């Protein structure tokens, strides 16, 4: 149903809805008396309710509800864009925002198309068509200076709104990604601590040598047998969760 006919239809329904409550008063006094006796003083409300219900049933049977809700469905589809967070996607969005700031809308649309999302590409196609129509009208000189500026600003605003909507979703995805990584890292550390809870440092073999170390340097060394060295090795072992690798020979 065309928009004008639909508007006329609803205006007619509204007028009839108001008038239907007064039908008994307009028809005859006998009908009014019967309605008062059977339905009570609020009988106009019953007539209005039945009339409105009948109108909705007719609309449902004629399929008009599908047309009436088409705009809501389109708005809902715009909110169903799902894009996984990644550094590459974030880089594309930043590049698109820079292009919009420089008024290079074609470059922004081309950059966003590289993300390769079906739902977003559908909206980008509409914006690209609007931009192409704007370019044709501008070259043909059919738009005034005010219309040219207004049309371009509207396309820029819609494109920027799309970028911001994707950014908002990516921010949530990035937060979820960091939370998952933190949870997996904590789980790994807990399992590692449990696995290495009863392990002890390995006894290291000592090799004494008189070569490779001068007397001055050797004087600064602390003997391995001291408690400070033993405690330090044990501390390092615990901090590394047992993943301690020592290469080389003492004094080499």
C-alpha positions as CSV (number, residue, x, y, z in Angstrom):
1,X,0.0,0.0,0.0
2,X,1.5,3.4,-1.0
3,X,2.4,5.8,1.8
4,X,-0.4,8.3,1.0
5,X,-3.1,5.7,0.8
6,X,-1.9,4.1,4.1
7,X,-2.1,7.5,5.8
8,X,-5.6,8.1,4.5
9,X,-6.6,4.6,5.6
10,X,-5.5,5.3,9.2
11,X,-7.1,8.7,9.3
12,X,-10.4,7.0,8.2
13,X,-10.0,4.3,10.8
14,X,-9.4,7.0,13.5
15,X,-12.5,8.9,12.6
16,X,-14.7,5.8,12.5
17,X,-13.2,4.7,15.8
18,X,-14.4,7.9,17.4
19,X,-17.8,7.8,15.7
20,X,-18.5,4.1,16.3
21,X,-19.0,4.7,20.0
22,X,-21.9,7.0,19.2
23,X,-23.7,4.8,16.7
24,X,-26.4,3.6,19.1
25,X,-27.2,7.3,19.9
26,X,-27.5,8.1,16.2
27,X,-29.5,5.1,15.2
28,X,-32.4,5.0,17.6
29,X,-33.4,5.4,21.3
30,X,-34.4,1.7,21.5
31,X,-30.8,0.6,20.5
32,X,-29.4,3.0,23.1
33,X,-31.7,1.7,25.8
34,X,-30.8,-1.9,24.9
35,X,-27.0,-1.1,25.1
36,X,-27.5,0.6,28.4
37,X,-29.4,-2.4,29.8
38,X,-27.0,-5.1,28.4
39,X,-23.6,-3.4,28.4
40,X,-24.0,-0.6,31.0
41,X,-23.1,3.1,30.7
42,X,-19.7,2.3,29.3
43,X,-21.1,0.6,26.2
44,X,-19.3,3.0,23.7
45,X,-16.0,1.5,24.9
46,X,-17.1,-2.0,23.8
47,X,-17.9,-0.8,20.3
48,X,-14.6,1.0,20.0
49,X,-12.7,-2.0,21.2
50,X,-14.5,-4.4,18.8
51,X,-13.9,-2.0,15.9
52,X,-10.2,-1.6,16.6
53,X,-9.8,-5.3,17.0
54,X,-11.5,-5.9,13.6
55,X,-9.2,-3.4,11.9
56,X,-6.1,-5.1,13.3
57,X,-7.4,-8.5,12.1
58,X,-8.0,-7.1,8.6
59,X,-4.6,-5.6,8.5
60,X,-3.0,-8.9,9.6
61,X,-4.9,-10.9,7.0
62,X,-4.0,-8.4,4.2
63,X,-0.3,-8.6,5.1
64,X,0.0,-4.9,5.9
65,X,1.7,-5.6,9.2
66,X,4.7,-6.8,7.3
67,X,5.0,-3.5,5.4
68,X,4.3,-1.4,8.5
69,X,7.1,-3.2,10.4
70,X,9.6,-3.1,7.5
71,X,11.4,0.1,8.9
72,X,11.7,-1.5,12.3
73,X,13.1,-4.6,10.7
74,X,15.7,-2.6,8.8
75,X,16.7,-0.7,12.0
76,X,17.0,-4.1,13.7
77,X,19.2,-5.4,10.9
78,X,21.5,-2.4,11.3
79,X,22.1,-3.4,14.9
80,X,22.9,-7.0,14.0
81,X,26.3,-6.3,12.6
82,X,28.7,-8.7,14.3
83,X,32.4,-8.2,13.8
84,X,35.1,-10.1,15.7
85,X,37.7,-7.9,17.4
86,X,41.2,-7.8,15.9
87,X,44.0,-5.4,15.5
88,X,43.5,-5.3,11.8
89,X,39.9,-4.3,12.1
90,X,40.7,-1.6,14.6
91,X,43.4,-0.3,12.2
92,X,40.8,-0.2,9.3
93,X,38.4,1.8,11.5
94,X,41.0,4.4,12.4
95,X,41.9,4.7,8.8
96,X,38.3,5.2,7.8
97,X,37.8,7.8,10.5
98,X,40.8,9.8,9.2
99,X,39.4,9.6,5.7
100,X,36.0,10.9,6.9
101,X,37.7,13.8,8.6
102,X,39.5,14.7,5.4
103,X,36.1,14.4,3.5
104,X,37.4,11.4,1.5
105,X,34.2,9.4,1.8
106,X,35.0,7.0,-1.1
107,X,38.3,6.1,0.6
108,X,36.5,5.5,3.9
109,X,33.9,3.2,2.3
110,X,36.7,1.3,0.4
111,X,38.6,0.9,3.7
112,X,35.6,-0.4,5.6
113,X,34.8,-2.8,2.7
114,X,38.2,-4.5,3.4
115,X,36.8,-5.8,6.7
116,X,34.5,-8.1,4.7
117,X,31.4,-8.3,6.7
118,X,28.1,-9.1,4.9
119,X,25.8,-7.1,7.1
120,X,28.1,-4.1,7.0
121,X,28.8,-4.3,3.3
122,X,25.0,-4.1,2.7
123,X,25.0,-0.7,4.5
124,X,28.1,0.4,2.7
125,X,26.5,-0.4,-0.6
126,X,23.6,1.9,0.2
127,X,26.0,4.7,1.3
128,X,28.1,4.2,-1.8
129,X,24.9,4.5,-4.0
130,X,23.9,7.7,-2.2
131,X,27.4,9.1,-2.7
132,X,27.4,8.2,-6.4
133,X,24.0,9.9,-6.8
134,X,25.3,12.9,-5.0
135,X,28.3,13.0,-7.3
136,X,26.1,12.8,-10.4
137,X,23.8,15.6,-9.2
138,X,26.8,17.8,-8.3
139,X,28.4,17.4,-11.7
140,X,25.0,18.0,-13.4
141,X,24.5,21.2,-11.4
142,X,21.0,20.2,-10.3
143,X,21.7,20.9,-6.6
144,X,22.1,24.3,-5.0
145,X,25.1,25.1,-2.8
146,X,23.0,24.5,0.3
147,X,21.6,21.2,-1.0
148,X,25.1,20.1,-1.9
149,X,26.5,20.8,1.5
150,X,23.5,19.3,3.3
151,X,23.5,16.1,1.2
152,X,27.3,15.6,1.7
153,X,27.0,16.2,5.5
154,X,24.2,13.7,5.8
155,X,26.2,11.0,4.0
156,X,29.3,11.8,6.2
157,X,27.2,11.7,9.3
158,X,25.6,8.3,8.5
159,X,29.0,6.9,7.6
160,X,30.6,8.1,10.8
161,X,27.6,6.7,12.8
162,X,28.3,3.3,11.2
163,X,32.0,3.5,12.2
164,X,31.1,4.5,15.8
165,X,28.6,1.7,16.1
166,X,31.3,-0.8,15.0
167,X,33.8,0.8,17.3
168,X,31.4,0.4,20.2
169,X,31.0,-3.3,19.4
170,X,34.7,-3.8,19.0
171,X,35.4,-2.2,22.4
172,X,33.1,-4.9,24.0
173,X,34.8,-7.6,21.9
174,X,38.3,-6.4,23.0
175,X,37.2,-6.4,26.6
176,X,35.9,-9.9,26.3
177,X,39.1,-11.0,24.6
178,X,41.3,-9.6,27.4
179,X,39.1,-11.2,30.0
180,X,39.4,-14.6,28.3
181,X,43.1,-14.3,28.0
182,X,43.4,-13.3,31.7
183,X,41.2,-16.3,32.7
184,X,43.2,-18.7,30.6
185,X,46.5,-17.3,32.0
186,X,45.2,-17.6,35.6
187,X,44.0,-21.1,35.0
188,X,47.4,-22.1,33.5
189,X,49.3,-20.6,36.4
190,X,47.1,-22.3,39.0
191,X,47.6,-25.7,37.2
192,X,51.4,-25.0,37.0
193,X,51.6,-24.1,40.7
194,X,49.6,-27.3,41.7
195,X,51.9,-29.4,39.5
196,X,55.1,-28.0,40.8
197,X,54.0,-27.6,44.4
198,X,56.2,-30.4,45.8
199,X,59.2,-30.0,43.5
200,X,62.5,-29.0,44.9
201,X,65.6,-27.4,43.3
202,X,68.0,-29.8,41.6
203,X,71.3,-30.2,43.3
204,X,73.9,-28.6,41.0
205,X,77.3,-30.1,40.5
206,X,80.2,-27.8,41.4
207,X,83.3,-27.7,39.2
208,X,86.3,-26.0,40.8
209,X,88.7,-24.3,38.4
210,X,91.7,-22.0,38.6
211,X,91.5,-20.9,35.0
212,X,89.3,-18.2,33.5
213,X,88.9,-16.2,36.7
214,X,91.5,-13.8,38.1
215,X,92.2,-13.6,41.8
216,X,90.6,-10.1,42.0
217,X,87.3,-11.4,40.5
218,X,87.4,-14.6,42.5
219,X,87.6,-12.5,45.7
220,X,84.2,-11.0,44.9
221,X,82.4,-14.3,44.6
222,X,80.4,-15.8,47.5
223,X,81.0,-19.4,48.3
224,X,78.2,-21.7,47.0
225,X,77.9,-23.3,50.4
226,X,76.6,-20.1,52.1
227,X,73.0,-20.0,53.1
228,X,72.4,-16.7,51.1
229,X,73.2,-18.5,47.8
230,X,71.0,-21.5,48.7
231,X,68.0,-19.3,49.6
232,X,68.5,-17.2,46.5
233,X,68.5,-20.2,44.2
234,X,65.4,-21.6,45.9
235,X,63.6,-18.2,45.6
236,X,64.5,-18.0,41.9
237,X,63.3,-21.5,41.3
238,X,59.9,-20.8,43.0
239,X,59.4,-17.6,41.0
240,X,60.1,-19.4,37.8
241,X,57.7,-22.2,38.7
242,X,60.5,-24.7,38.2
243,X,61.4,-23.5,34.7
244,X,64.9,-22.5,35.7
245,X,67.7,-23.3,33.3
246,X,71.3,-22.7,34.3
247,X,74.0,-23.1,31.7
248,X,77.8,-23.0,32.2
249,X,80.3,-24.0,34.8
250,X,81.1,-21.9,37.9
251,X,84.2,-19.8,37.3
252,X,84.1,-20.3,33.5
